[in-house]
Amino acid sequence: MAMAVAEHRESSIDRHLDSSGKYVRYTAEQVEALERVYTECPKPSSLRRQQLIRECPVLANIEPKQIKVWFQNRRCREKQRKEASRLQAVNRKLTAMNKLLMEENDRLQKQVSQLVCENGFMKQQLHTPSAAGTTDGNGDSVVTTPQNSMRDANNPAGFLSIAEEMLAEFLSKATGTAVDWVQMPGMKPGPDSVGIFAISQSCSGVAARACGLVSLEPKKIAEILKDRPSWFRDCRSLEVFTMFPAGNGGTIELVYTQTYAPMTLAPARDFWTLRYTTNLDNGSLVVCERSLSGSGAGPNAAAAAQFVRAEMLPSGYLIRPCDGGGSIIHIVDHLNLQAWSVPEVIRPLYESSKMVAQRMTIAALRYIRQIAQETSGEVVYGLGRQPASLRTFSQRLSRGFNDVVNGFNDDGWSVLNCDGAEDVIIAVNSTKNLSGTSNPASSLTLLGGILCAKASMLIQNIPPAVLIRFLREHRSEWADFNVDAYSAASLKAGSYAYPGMRPMRFTGSQMIMPLGHTIENEEMLEVIRLEGHSLAQEDAFVSRDIHLLQLCSGIDENAVGACAELIFAPIDEMFPDDAPLVPSGFRIIPLDSQPGDKKDTMTTNRTLDLTSGLEVGPATNHPAGDASSCHNNRSVLTIAFQFPFESNLQDNVAVMARQYVRSVISSVQTVAMAISPSGVNPAVGARLSSGSPEALTLAQWIRRSYRQVCTYLCLIFPTGSES
């Protein structure tokens, strides 16, 4: 029956009934006329069809009903063609995914066989203990350990030898059993998933792996991934110092990379690596990388002193061309982040393979998929912005926030009066260029500089995604719109540059206008409009709305180990691509608890200035508490706000910034307490004794808040007010 209907439709679109009742094939001129109308209007009305017959003499001998049937069948054929194309694309994707799953199954079978052999060997060793090792003349056991000595890295031959060993080790991780991989929690493979993700279970350092299908050619993928700052938000800089051919069609590079610290509690990391790019015999393209021992300090020894040298174990990308176009890509990230150098309370973050997977491995594959969809025209953005322009805005917001959280000296940042006992860190940058480009004409030369107030705190019993979503949707619960107005006005060179000249009234409502989002909605770029009106009589009917460019990510509660961020910056209503941005915002990073860890080394009452109460180095013994259930759901919240200022107002702005960030912290704690899904106070910990550092700090906050409130109000409200 279905075949009969299809044959009837095919005959109806190619032939029509003439006046004698016989089927006659449409002529080429008739089909051309009908196709021309179909291109303009696939579903013409009855009047349009009659008009078509009158205007086209070649259609004069065809009944209007036959014209209607032709358009119906033409639409049906177009729908079938699109469906067939979609099914072919799905079939190609499923075929590639099936190939990946078969390879994963083979790898798991090899891993099982290896474990069985190791198990048998261990049983044999237990039955024959004398064969467990050899003994020296004193009867002591001697274990022979292979020494992986570093070859001479001062000549190309030494580099090539290192590169070949690195390539073999990387391939064993990407497709073999060199690492004990387990499936990433919450990331099940399927036809709609980005790829297959795995993390290391027990190995030196932390490692993550991803493999997926991408509709780009291998060379294009390698070019994008080698430009790490474009997709890795934690990458501050990447500089290639030396590059020379490897003699086998590949290249070897010496690369120095700096990465941001995700919070104020730990130093940033840098890497000195050798990167090897080559083609395999099967047509695959490989880019692998590993750290070099005995490396230099980088381009600037003084700048490198702000970093902790981390180690990159053999990592990289295996890109294989796929039949019918596209590529299958394997990504491996294997790092040793030197967890000993951070406070013990956040050490699980630096020992978490899930965090490496979310921040690096999955981010790389998602970025490649995003570029592929934008290239094919599948992604549509709002407000007439191009995808590359919106990606640049997202990168600038994230990079600007990372800059103020880290506060590097070589960027011009210096800390004001930090004695280790302050809850909020105040830093000043008098040399920062607010322009998004290198054009000096677009930079703001009237400003004295940028002041940043930042702090970190521990929260518990509330998922990061829930808190960030609430902060995004209910800005009035924590923000002071007058401070937003101050930041927005400070970026404008005009007579209303600073608050106090024109008092403002805000309705408390906000409008969220989406600009774009990534393919899985894990990141959203949007414009926020805050409604405001002037209180001055002459400007009573003038709108004083404030616009913010906002980046929101990590609001999916099912994403394991994902970081949640809300970063925003004041902008003009019609902001150009090179608009100056001064980002502020929040970042929440979940902490993985160690297996069997029953210690609650830090309660959230010890929130601010955690560095004053934390020791860096070997783990210390803490009394076990009864908060083990809360320990498994802890996160670090980092808050950083920027305020432009003129030189003569630096002290006043510093007072206002410190007070404002404290009020934001208090509001966030209240919000977290209210929306905590467990019903437990997120800020509840051990009761503070009268002489504890936390109680003394709390007393200092109260005393300072009364002393500084007058200065704060004078800066926010109109000059001459007596209130």
C-alpha positions as CSV (number, residue, x, y, z in Angstrom):
1,M,0.0,0.0,0.0
2,A,2.8,2.4,0.9
3,M,4.6,1.6,-2.3
4,A,1.5,2.3,-4.3
5,V,1.0,5.7,-2.6
6,A,4.7,6.6,-3.3
7,E,4.3,5.6,-6.9
8,H,1.2,7.7,-7.2
9,R,3.0,10.7,-5.8
10,E,5.9,10.3,-8.1
11,S,3.6,10.0,-11.1
12,S,1.5,13.0,-9.9
13,I,4.6,15.2,-9.7
14,D,5.9,14.2,-13.1
15,R,2.5,13.9,-15.0
16,H,-0.9,15.5,-15.0
17,L,-4.3,14.8,-16.5
18,D,-5.1,16.4,-19.8
19,S,-8.6,17.4,-21.1
20,S,-9.2,13.8,-22.4
21,G,-8.5,12.3,-19.0
22,K,-5.1,10.8,-19.9
23,Y,-1.9,11.3,-17.9
24,V,0.5,13.6,-19.7
25,R,4.1,14.3,-18.6
26,Y,4.9,17.8,-17.5
27,T,7.2,19.6,-20.0
28,A,10.5,21.0,-19.0
29,E,9.1,24.6,-19.3
30,Q,6.2,23.7,-17.0
31,V,8.4,22.2,-14.4
32,E,10.7,25.1,-14.5
33,A,7.8,27.6,-14.0
34,L,6.4,25.5,-11.1
35,E,9.8,25.1,-9.4
36,R,10.4,28.9,-9.7
37,V,7.2,29.6,-7.8
38,Y,7.9,26.8,-5.3
39,T,11.3,28.4,-4.4
40,E,9.5,31.6,-3.6
41,C,6.4,30.1,-1.9
42,P,6.2,26.3,-1.2
43,K,2.5,26.6,-0.3
44,P,0.8,29.0,-2.6
45,S,-2.8,30.0,-1.9
46,S,-5.7,29.3,-4.3
47,L,-5.5,32.9,-5.7
48,R,-1.8,32.6,-6.2
49,R,-2.2,29.4,-8.2
50,Q,-4.9,31.0,-10.4
51,Q,-2.6,34.0,-10.9
52,L,0.2,31.6,-11.8
53,I,-2.0,30.0,-14.5
54,R,-2.9,33.4,-16.0
55,E,0.7,34.7,-16.0
56,C,2.3,31.5,-17.4
57,P,1.0,30.5,-20.8
58,V,2.7,27.1,-20.5
59,L,0.4,26.2,-17.6
60,A,-2.8,27.3,-19.3
61,N,-3.9,23.8,-20.2
62,I,-3.5,22.5,-16.6
63,E,-6.4,22.6,-14.1
64,P,-5.9,24.5,-10.8
65,K,-6.5,21.3,-8.9
66,Q,-3.6,19.6,-10.7
67,I,-1.4,22.6,-9.8
68,K,-2.4,22.1,-6.2
69,V,-1.6,18.4,-6.3
70,W,1.8,19.2,-7.8
71,F,2.7,21.5,-5.0
72,Q,1.5,19.0,-2.4
73,N,3.6,16.2,-3.9
74,R,6.6,18.6,-4.3
75,R,6.4,19.4,-0.6
76,C,6.1,15.7,0.3
77,R,9.2,14.9,-1.9
78,E,11.2,17.7,-0.3
79,K,10.2,16.4,3.2
80,Q,11.3,12.8,2.2
81,R,14.6,14.1,0.8
82,K,15.4,16.0,4.0
83,E,14.4,13.0,6.1
84,A,16.6,10.7,4.0
85,S,19.5,13.1,4.4
86,R,18.9,13.2,8.1
87,L,18.8,9.5,8.4
88,Q,22.0,9.1,6.4
89,A,23.7,11.6,8.8
90,V,22.4,9.7,11.8
91,N,23.5,6.4,10.2
92,R,27.1,7.7,9.6
93,K,27.2,9.0,13.2
94,L,25.9,5.7,14.6
95,T,28.5,3.8,12.5
96,A,31.3,5.9,13.8
97,M,30.0,5.6,17.4
98,N,29.7,1.9,17.0
99,K,33.3,1.8,15.8
100,L,34.4,3.7,18.9
101,L,32.4,1.4,21.2
102,M,33.9,-1.6,19.6
103,E,37.4,-0.2,20.1
104,E,36.5,0.6,23.7
105,N,35.2,-3.0,24.1
106,D,38.4,-4.4,22.7
107,R,40.4,-2.2,25.1
108,L,38.4,-3.4,28.1
109,Q,38.8,-7.0,27.1
110,K,42.6,-6.5,26.9
111,Q,42.4,-4.8,30.3
112,V,40.5,-7.8,31.8
113,S,43.1,-10.2,30.3
114,Q,45.9,-8.2,31.8
115,L,44.3,-8.1,35.2
116,V,43.7,-11.9,35.0
117,C,47.4,-12.4,34.2
118,E,48.4,-10.1,37.0
119,N,46.1,-11.9,39.4
120,G,47.7,-15.3,38.4
121,F,51.2,-13.9,38.8
122,M,50.3,-12.5,42.3
123,K,49.0,-16.0,43.3
124,Q,52.2,-17.6,42.1
125,Q,54.3,-15.1,44.0
126,L,52.3,-15.8,47.2
127,H,52.9,-19.5,46.8
128,T,56.6,-19.0,46.1
129,P,57.8,-16.2,48.3
130,S,61.5,-16.9,47.7
131,A,61.0,-15.9,44.1
132,A,59.6,-12.5,44.9
133,G,63.0,-10.9,44.7
134,T,66.7,-11.4,44.8
135,T,68.9,-10.8,47.8
136,D,72.3,-9.2,48.1
137,G,75.1,-10.4,50.2
138,N,73.5,-9.1,53.4
139,G,70.3,-11.0,52.8
140,D,68.3,-7.8,52.1
141,S,65.8,-7.8,49.2
142,V,66.9,-6.0,46.1
143,V,64.3,-4.7,43.6
144,T,65.5,-3.7,40.2
145,T,63.7,-0.6,38.9
146,P,64.2,0.6,35.3
147,Q,65.6,4.0,35.2
148,N,64.0,6.3,32.6
149,S,66.9,8.7,32.3
150,M,66.3,11.8,30.3
151,R,68.3,11.9,27.1
152,D,70.3,14.9,26.0
153,A,67.7,17.5,25.2
154,N,70.1,20.0,23.7
155,N,70.1,18.5,20.2
156,P,67.4,17.5,17.7
157,A,68.4,13.8,17.9
158,G,67.8,13.9,21.7
159,F,64.4,15.6,21.2
160,L,63.4,13.1,18.5
161,S,64.2,10.2,20.8
162,I,62.1,11.7,23.6
163,A,59.3,12.4,21.1
164,E,59.2,8.8,19.8
165,E,59.0,7.4,23.4
166,M,56.3,10.0,24.2
167,L,54.3,9.0,21.1
168,A,54.3,5.3,22.0
169,E,53.2,6.0,25.6
170,F,50.5,8.4,24.5
171,L,49.0,5.9,22.0
172,S,49.0,3.3,24.8
173,K,46.9,5.6,26.9
174,A,44.6,6.7,24.0
175,T,43.8,3.3,22.6
176,G,45.4,0.8,25.0
177,T,45.5,-0.2,28.6
178,A,48.4,1.9,30.0
179,V,45.9,3.7,32.3
180,D,43.0,2.1,34.2
181,W,40.2,4.1,32.7
182,V,36.6,4.1,34.2
183,Q,33.6,5.7,32.7
184,M,33.0,9.3,33.7
185,P,30.0,9.5,36.1
186,G,26.9,10.9,34.5
187,M,28.4,10.9,30.9
188,K,26.9,7.8,29.2
189,P,27.7,7.4,25.5
190,G,24.9,7.5,22.9
191,P,23.9,8.9,19.5
192,D,23.1,12.4,21.0
193,S,26.2,12.6,23.3
194,V,29.2,14.6,22.5
195,G,31.5,11.6,23.0
196,I,32.8,8.9,25.3
197,F,34.5,10.1,28.4
198,A,36.6,8.3,31.0
199,I,38.8,9.2,34.0
200,S,41.7,7.5,35.6
201,Q,41.1,5.3,38.6
202,S,44.5,4.7,40.0
203,C,47.6,6.2,38.3
204,S,50.3,8.7,38.9
205,G,48.7,12.2,38.7
206,V,45.2,12.7,37.3
207,A,44.1,11.8,33.8
208,A,41.0,12.0,31.6
209,R,40.2,10.7,28.2
210,A,37.6,11.5,25.5
211,C,36.8,10.2,22.1
212,G,34.1,11.4,19.7
213,L,33.1,12.1,16.1
214,V,33.7,15.6,14.7
215,S,32.7,16.8,11.2
216,L,36.0,18.6,10.6
217,E,39.2,17.4,8.8
218,P,42.1,16.3,11.0
219,K,44.4,19.2,10.1
220,K,41.7,21.8,11.0
221,I,41.1,20.0,14.4
222,A,44.8,19.9,15.2
223,E,45.2,23.6,14.3
224,I,42.3,24.5,16.7
225,L,43.5,22.3,19.6
226,K,47.1,23.5,19.4
227,D,45.8,27.0,20.0
228,R,45.0,26.1,23.6
229,P,44.2,29.7,24.8
230,S,41.3,29.8,22.4
231,W,39.4,27.0,24.0
232,F,41.0,26.3,27.4
233,R,39.6,29.0,29.7
234,D,42.3,28.4,32.4
235,C,45.2,28.9,29.9
236,R,46.7,32.3,30.4
237,S,49.4,32.1,27.7
238,L,51.1,29.7,25.4
239,E,54.4,30.5,23.8
240,V,56.4,28.4,21.3
241,F,60.1,29.0,21.8
242,T,61.7,26.5,19.4
243,M,60.3,24.6,16.4
244,F,62.2,22.4,14.0
245,P,61.3,19.5,11.6
246,A,61.5,16.0,13.0
247,G,62.8,14.5,9.7
248,N,59.8,12.2,9.3
249,G,57.3,14.8,8.2
250,G,56.5,16.0,11.7
251,T,57.5,18.9,13.9
252,I,58.9,19.3,17.4
253,E,58.2,22.3,19.5
254,L,59.3,23.6,22.9
255,V,56.3,25.2,24.5
256,Y,55.9,27.3,27.7
257,T,52.4,27.5,29.1
258,Q,50.9,29.4,32.0
259,T,47.6,28.5,33.5
260,Y,45.3,30.4,35.9
261,A,44.5,29.3,39.4
262,P,40.8,28.8,39.7
263,M,40.6,30.6,43.1
264,T,42.5,32.9,45.4
265,L,43.6,30.1,47.7
266,A,46.3,28.5,45.5
267,P,49.1,29.6,43.2
268,A,48.8,29.3,39.4
269,R,50.6,26.6,37.4
270,D,53.0,26.6,34.5
271,F,54.3,23.9,32.2
272,W,57.5,23.6,30.1
273,T,56.8,20.9,27.5
274,L,57.9,19.2,24.3
275,R,55.1,19.0,21.7
276,Y,55.4,16.5,18.8
277,T,53.2,16.6,15.7
278,T,53.4,13.7,13.2
279,N,51.4,11.5,10.9
280,L,51.0,7.8,11.4
281,D,51.2,5.1,8.7
282,N,47.4,4.6,8.9
283,G,46.7,8.3,8.0
284,S,46.1,9.4,11.5
285,L,47.4,12.7,12.8
286,V,48.9,12.8,16.3
287,V,49.7,15.8,18.5
288,C,51.3,14.7,21.8
289,E,53.0,16.6,24.5
290,R,54.9,16.0,27.8
291,S,56.9,17.9,30.3
292,L,60.7,18.2,30.2
293,S,62.8,17.9,33.3
294,G,65.4,20.5,34.1
295,S,63.6,23.1,32.1
296,G,64.2,26.8,32.3
297,A,62.1,29.3,34.2
298,G,60.3,30.6,31.1
299,P,60.6,33.9,29.3
300,N,60.5,36.0,32.5
301,A,62.1,34.6,35.7
302,A,60.3,37.2,37.8
303,A,56.9,36.3,36.3
304,A,57.6,32.6,36.6
305,A,58.2,33.0,40.3
306,Q,54.4,33.5,40.7
307,F,53.8,29.9,39.4
308,V,54.2,26.4,40.6
309,R,55.8,24.2,38.0
310,A,53.4,21.4,37.2
311,E,54.1,18.2,35.2
312,M,52.4,17.1,32.0
313,L,52.7,13.4,31.5
314,P,52.4,12.1,27.9
315,S,49.1,13.6,26.7
316,G,47.7,14.8,23.4
317,Y,45.3,14.2,20.5
318,L,44.9,11.2,18.1
319,I,42.9,12.3,15.0
320,R,41.8,9.7,12.5
321,P,40.0,10.6,9.2
322,C,36.6,9.0,8.9
323,D,35.0,7.5,5.9
324,G,32.5,9.9,4.3
325,G,34.2,13.0,5.9
326,G,34.9,14.1,9.4
327,S,37.3,12.7,12.0
328,I,37.4,10.5,15.0
329,I,39.3,12.1,17.8
330,H,40.9,10.7,20.9
331,I,41.9,13.2,23.6
332,V,44.1,12.4,26.6
333,D,45.1,14.8,29.4
334,H,47.4,13.4,32.1
335,L,48.7,15.9,34.7
336,N,50.5,16.1,38.0
337,L,49.3,19.4,39.5
338,Q,51.6,19.2,42.5
339,A,48.7,19.0,45.1
340,W,51.2,19.4,47.9
341,S,51.5,23.1,47.2
342,V,47.9,24.0,48.0
343,P,46.0,24.1,51.4
344,E,44.8,20.7,52.5
345,V,41.1,21.7,52.4
346,I,41.3,22.2,48.6
347,R,43.8,19.5,47.9
348,P,41.0,17.1,46.6
349,L,40.4,19.6,43.7
350,Y,44.0,19.1,42.5
351,E,43.7,15.3,42.9
352,S,40.5,15.1,41.0
353,S,40.4,13.5,37.5
354,K,36.8,14.7,37.2
355,M,37.9,18.3,37.3
356,V,40.6,17.8,34.7
357,A,38.0,16.1,32.5
358,Q,35.5,18.9,32.8
359,R,37.9,21.9,32.5
360,M,40.2,20.4,29.8
361,T,39.2,17.2,28.1
362,I,35.5,17.6,27.7
363,A,35.9,21.4,27.0
364,A,38.2,20.6,24.1
365,L,35.8,18.2,22.5
366,R,32.8,20.5,23.0
367,Y,34.7,23.4,21.5
368,I,35.6,21.4,18.4
369,R,31.9,20.3,18.1
370,Q,30.8,23.9,18.5
371,I,33.1,25.1,15.7
372,A,31.9,22.3,13.5
373,Q,28.3,23.2,13.9
374,E,29.0,26.9,13.4
375,T,30.9,26.1,10.2
376,S,27.9,24.0,8.9
377,G,25.5,26.8,9.7
378,E,23.5,24.8,12.3
379,V,24.0,27.5,15.1
380,V,21.9,30.7,15.0
381,Y,22.7,33.6,17.4
382,G,20.7,36.6,18.4
383,L,21.0,40.3,17.9
384,G,22.8,39.9,14.6
385,R,26.1,38.9,16.2
386,Q,28.5,36.5,14.5
387,P,29.6,33.4,16.3
388,A,33.3,34.4,16.4
389,S,32.3,37.7,17.9
390,L,30.3,36.1,20.7
391,R,33.0,33.6,21.4
392,T,35.4,36.5,21.8
393,F,33.1,38.2,24.3
394,S,32.9,34.9,26.3
395,Q,36.6,34.5,26.3
396,R,37.2,38.1,27.3
397,L,34.8,37.8,30.2
398,S,36.3,34.6,31.5
399,R,39.9,35.8,31.0
400,G,39.2,39.1,32.7
401,F,37.7,37.3,35.7
402,N,40.7,35.0,35.9
403,D,43.1,38.0,35.7
404,V,41.5,39.6,38.8
405,V,41.3,36.4,40.7
406,N,45.0,35.7,40.2
407,G,46.2,39.3,40.3
408,F,49.6,38.7,38.6
409,N,52.3,41.3,39.2
410,D,53.3,41.5,35.6
411,D,49.8,42.5,34.7
412,G,50.1,45.5,37.0
413,W,48.2,44.3,40.0
414,S,49.4,45.1,43.5
415,V,47.7,44.2,46.9
416,L,46.8,47.1,49.2
417,N,47.5,46.7,53.0
418,C,47.2,42.9,53.1
419,D,48.5,41.7,56.5
420,G,47.0,38.2,56.2
421,A,44.1,39.0,58.6
422,E,41.8,40.7,56.2
423,D,38.7,38.9,55.0
424,V,38.5,40.7,51.6
425,I,41.6,41.2,49.5
426,I,41.9,44.6,47.8
427,A,44.2,44.9,44.8
428,V,44.8,47.9,42.5
429,N,45.8,48.0,38.9
430,S,46.8,51.5,37.6
431,T,48.1,50.3,34.2
432,K,45.2,48.1,33.0
433,N,43.9,48.8,29.5
434,L,40.1,48.4,29.4
435,S,40.0,48.2,25.6
436,G,39.2,44.8,24.0
437,T,41.7,45.6,21.3
438,S,45.2,47.1,20.9
439,N,43.8,50.3,19.6
440,P,44.8,53.0,22.1
441,A,42.0,55.3,20.9
442,S,39.3,53.0,22.4
443,S,41.0,52.7,25.8
444,L,39.8,54.8,28.7
445,T,42.6,57.2,29.6
446,L,40.5,59.3,32.1
447,L,40.4,56.6,34.7
448,G,42.9,56.3,37.6
449,G,42.8,52.5,37.4
450,I,40.9,49.4,38.4
451,L,40.3,48.3,42.0
452,C,39.4,44.7,42.7
453,A,37.8,43.3,45.9
454,K,37.9,39.5,46.1
455,A,37.4,36.7,48.6
456,S,37.0,32.9,48.8
457,M,34.7,30.9,51.1
458,L,33.6,27.4,51.6
459,I,29.9,26.4,51.2
460,Q,28.3,23.0,51.8
461,N,25.0,21.2,51.4
462,I,24.1,23.0,48.2
463,P,25.0,22.1,44.6
464,P,26.9,24.8,42.7
465,A,24.4,24.7,39.9
466,V,21.5,25.5,42.2
467,L,23.2,28.5,43.8
468,I,24.5,29.9,40.5
469,R,21.0,29.6,38.9
470,F,19.5,31.4,41.8
471,L,22.0,34.2,41.7
472,R,21.4,34.6,38.0
473,E,17.6,34.7,38.2
474,H,17.3,36.7,41.4
475,R,19.9,39.4,41.2
476,S,18.0,41.8,43.5
477,E,18.5,39.3,46.4
478,W,22.3,40.0,46.5
479,A,23.2,43.0,44.3
480,D,23.1,46.7,44.9
481,F,21.9,48.4,41.8
482,N,23.5,51.7,42.8
483,V,26.9,50.0,42.7
484,D,26.1,48.6,39.3
485,A,25.2,52.1,38.2
486,Y,28.5,53.4,39.6
487,S,30.5,50.8,37.6
488,A,28.5,51.5,34.5
489,A,28.9,55.3,34.8
490,S,32.6,55.0,35.5
491,L,33.2,53.5,32.1
492,K,31.6,56.5,30.4
493,A,33.6,59.7,29.8
494,G,30.8,62.3,30.5
495,S,29.4,64.7,33.0
496,Y,27.6,61.8,34.8
497,A,30.8,59.8,35.3
498,Y,30.3,59.1,39.0
499,P,27.4,58.5,41.3
500,G,26.2,61.4,43.4
501,M,25.7,63.7,40.5
502,R,22.4,62.1,39.4
503,P,20.5,60.0,42.0
504,M,19.0,56.9,40.6
505,R,16.0,54.7,41.5
506,F,15.8,51.1,40.4
507,T,12.7,49.0,40.2
508,G,14.5,45.8,41.1
509,S,13.4,44.0,37.9
510,Q,15.7,42.6,35.3
511,M,15.3,41.4,31.8
512,I,17.5,38.6,30.4
513,M,18.1,38.7,26.7
514,P,20.0,35.6,25.3
515,L,22.8,36.2,22.8
516,G,23.9,32.6,22.3
517,H,24.7,29.3,23.9
518,T,26.9,26.3,23.3
519,I,25.6,23.1,21.8
520,E,24.7,21.4,25.1
521,N,23.7,24.7,26.8
522,E,26.5,24.3,29.4
523,E,27.4,27.9,28.7
524,M,25.1,30.9,27.9
525,L,26.0,34.4,26.9
526,E,23.3,37.0,27.5
527,V,22.5,40.7,28.0
528,I,20.9,41.8,31.3
529,R,18.9,45.0,31.4
530,L,18.3,46.5,34.8
531,E,15.5,49.1,34.8
532,G,16.2,52.4,36.5
533,H,15.0,56.0,36.5
534,S,16.6,59.3,37.5
535,L,15.2,60.9,40.7
536,A,16.2,64.4,39.5
537,Q,13.1,66.4,38.5
538,E,14.5,67.5,35.1
539,D,15.3,63.9,34.2
540,A,12.2,62.3,35.7
541,F,11.1,60.7,32.4
542,V,14.5,59.7,31.2
543,S,15.3,56.0,31.3
544,R,18.5,55.2,33.1
545,D,18.6,51.4,32.4
546,I,21.8,49.5,33.0
547,H,23.0,46.8,30.7
548,L,25.3,44.0,31.6
549,L,27.0,41.4,29.4
550,Q,26.8,38.1,31.3
551,L,28.3,34.7,31.0
552,C,26.6,31.8,32.9
553,S,27.9,28.2,32.9
554,G,27.6,25.1,34.9
555,I,23.9,25.2,35.7
556,D,23.4,21.5,34.9
557,E,23.0,19.7,38.2
558,N,23.9,16.3,36.6
559,A,27.3,17.4,35.4
560,V,29.8,15.7,37.7
561,G,32.7,17.9,38.8
562,A,31.6,20.8,36.7
563,C,32.5,24.4,37.7
564,A,29.6,26.9,37.9
565,E,30.3,30.5,37.0
566,L,28.3,33.8,36.8
567,I,30.5,36.5,35.2
568,F,29.2,39.9,34.1
569,A,30.4,43.3,33.0
570,P,28.6,46.7,32.4
571,I,28.2,47.6,28.7
572,D,26.4,50.1,26.6
573,E,23.1,49.2,25.1
574,M,24.6,48.9,21.6
575,F,28.1,47.6,22.5
576,P,30.7,47.3,19.8
577,D,32.9,44.2,19.4
578,D,35.8,46.1,21.0
579,A,33.8,47.5,23.9
580,P,35.8,47.7,27.2
581,L,34.9,45.1,29.7
582,V,35.5,45.1,33.5
583,P,34.2,41.6,34.6
584,S,33.1,40.7,38.0
585,G,31.2,37.7,39.3
586,F,31.2,34.3,41.1
587,R,32.8,30.9,40.6
588,I,31.9,27.8,42.5
589,I,34.1,24.7,42.3
590,P,33.0,21.4,43.9
591,L,35.5,19.6,46.0
592,D,35.8,15.8,45.7
593,S,36.1,14.0,49.0
594,Q,38.6,11.3,49.4
595,P,37.4,7.7,49.9
596,G,36.9,7.0,53.5
597,D,37.6,10.6,54.5
598,K,35.6,11.4,57.7
599,K,37.4,14.6,58.5
600,D,35.7,17.9,58.3
601,T,38.8,20.1,58.2
602,M,37.0,23.3,57.7
603,T,33.5,24.5,58.5
604,T,31.8,27.3,56.5
605,N,31.9,29.7,59.4
606,R,35.6,30.0,58.5
607,T,34.6,31.4,55.2
608,L,36.6,34.5,54.4
609,D,40.4,34.8,54.0
610,L,40.9,31.1,54.2
611,T,44.6,31.5,53.5
612,S,45.2,32.9,57.0
613,G,44.1,29.7,58.6
614,L,45.4,27.0,56.2
615,E,48.8,25.4,56.1
616,V,50.5,24.4,52.8
617,G,52.5,21.2,52.9
618,P,52.0,17.6,54.2
619,A,48.6,16.7,55.5
620,T,48.0,17.4,59.2
621,N,45.9,15.5,61.6
622,H,42.6,17.2,62.5
623,P,40.1,15.9,65.1
624,A,37.3,14.0,63.4
625,G,33.9,15.6,63.4
626,D,30.4,14.5,62.9
627,A,30.1,16.3,59.6
628,S,31.1,13.5,57.3
629,S,27.8,13.8,55.4
630,C,28.4,17.5,54.7
631,H,32.0,16.8,53.8
632,N,31.0,15.0,50.7
633,N,29.2,18.1,49.3
634,R,31.5,21.0,49.7
635,S,32.4,23.7,47.3
636,V,34.7,26.7,47.1
637,L,33.0,30.0,46.2
638,T,35.3,32.7,44.8
639,I,33.9,36.3,44.5
640,A,35.7,39.0,42.7
641,F,34.3,42.5,41.9
642,Q,36.1,45.3,39.9
643,F,35.5,49.0,40.3
644,P,37.0,51.7,38.0
645,F,38.2,54.8,39.9
646,E,39.9,58.1,39.6
647,S,43.1,58.7,41.4
648,N,41.7,61.1,44.0
649,L,38.9,58.6,44.9
650,Q,41.0,55.5,45.4
651,D,40.7,55.3,49.1
652,N,37.0,56.0,49.1
653,V,36.4,53.4,46.4
654,A,38.5,50.9,48.4
655,V,36.3,51.3,51.4
656,M,33.2,51.0,49.4
657,A,34.4,47.9,47.5
658,R,35.4,46.1,50.7
659,Q,32.1,46.9,52.4
660,Y,30.1,45.9,49.3
661,V,31.8,42.6,48.8
662,R,31.2,41.8,52.5
663,S,27.5,42.6,52.0
664,V,27.4,40.3,48.9
665,I,29.0,37.5,50.9
666,S,26.4,37.9,53.6
667,S,23.6,37.8,51.1
668,V,25.0,34.8,49.4
669,Q,25.3,33.0,52.7
670,T,21.6,33.9,53.4
671,V,20.6,32.7,50.0
672,A,22.5,29.4,50.4
673,M,20.8,28.9,53.7
674,A,17.4,29.4,52.2
675,I,17.7,27.2,49.2
676,S,19.8,24.4,50.6
677,P,18.0,21.3,49.4
678,S,19.1,19.2,52.4
679,G,17.4,21.6,54.9
680,V,20.7,22.0,56.7
681,N,22.2,25.4,57.3
682,P,25.1,25.6,54.8
683,A,26.9,28.0,57.2
684,V,26.4,25.9,60.3
685,G,29.6,24.6,61.9
686,A,31.1,24.2,65.3
687,R,30.1,26.9,67.8
688,L,32.7,29.7,68.0
689,S,34.4,30.2,71.3
690,S,34.9,33.8,72.4
691,G,38.6,33.7,71.8
692,S,38.6,31.8,68.5
693,P,40.1,33.5,65.4
694,E,36.6,33.3,63.7
695,A,34.9,35.1,66.6
696,L,37.6,37.8,66.6
697,T,37.3,38.2,62.8
698,L,33.5,38.5,63.2
699,A,33.9,41.2,65.8
700,Q,36.3,43.1,63.6
701,W,33.7,43.0,60.7
702,I,31.0,44.4,62.9
703,R,33.3,47.2,64.3
704,R,34.6,48.2,60.8
705,S,31.1,48.1,59.3
706,Y,29.8,50.8,61.7
707,R,32.9,52.9,61.2
708,Q,32.8,52.7,57.4
709,V,29.1,53.0,56.7
710,C,29.1,56.8,56.6
711,T,31.9,56.8,54.0
712,Y,30.1,54.2,52.0
713,L,26.8,56.1,52.0
714,C,28.5,59.4,51.0
715,L,30.0,57.7,48.0
716,I,26.8,56.1,46.9
717,F,24.2,58.8,47.5
718,P,24.1,62.4,46.3
719,T,26.7,64.9,47.5
720,G,25.4,67.1,50.3
721,S,23.0,64.6,51.7
722,E,22.8,64.6,55.5
723,S,21.4,61.1,56.0
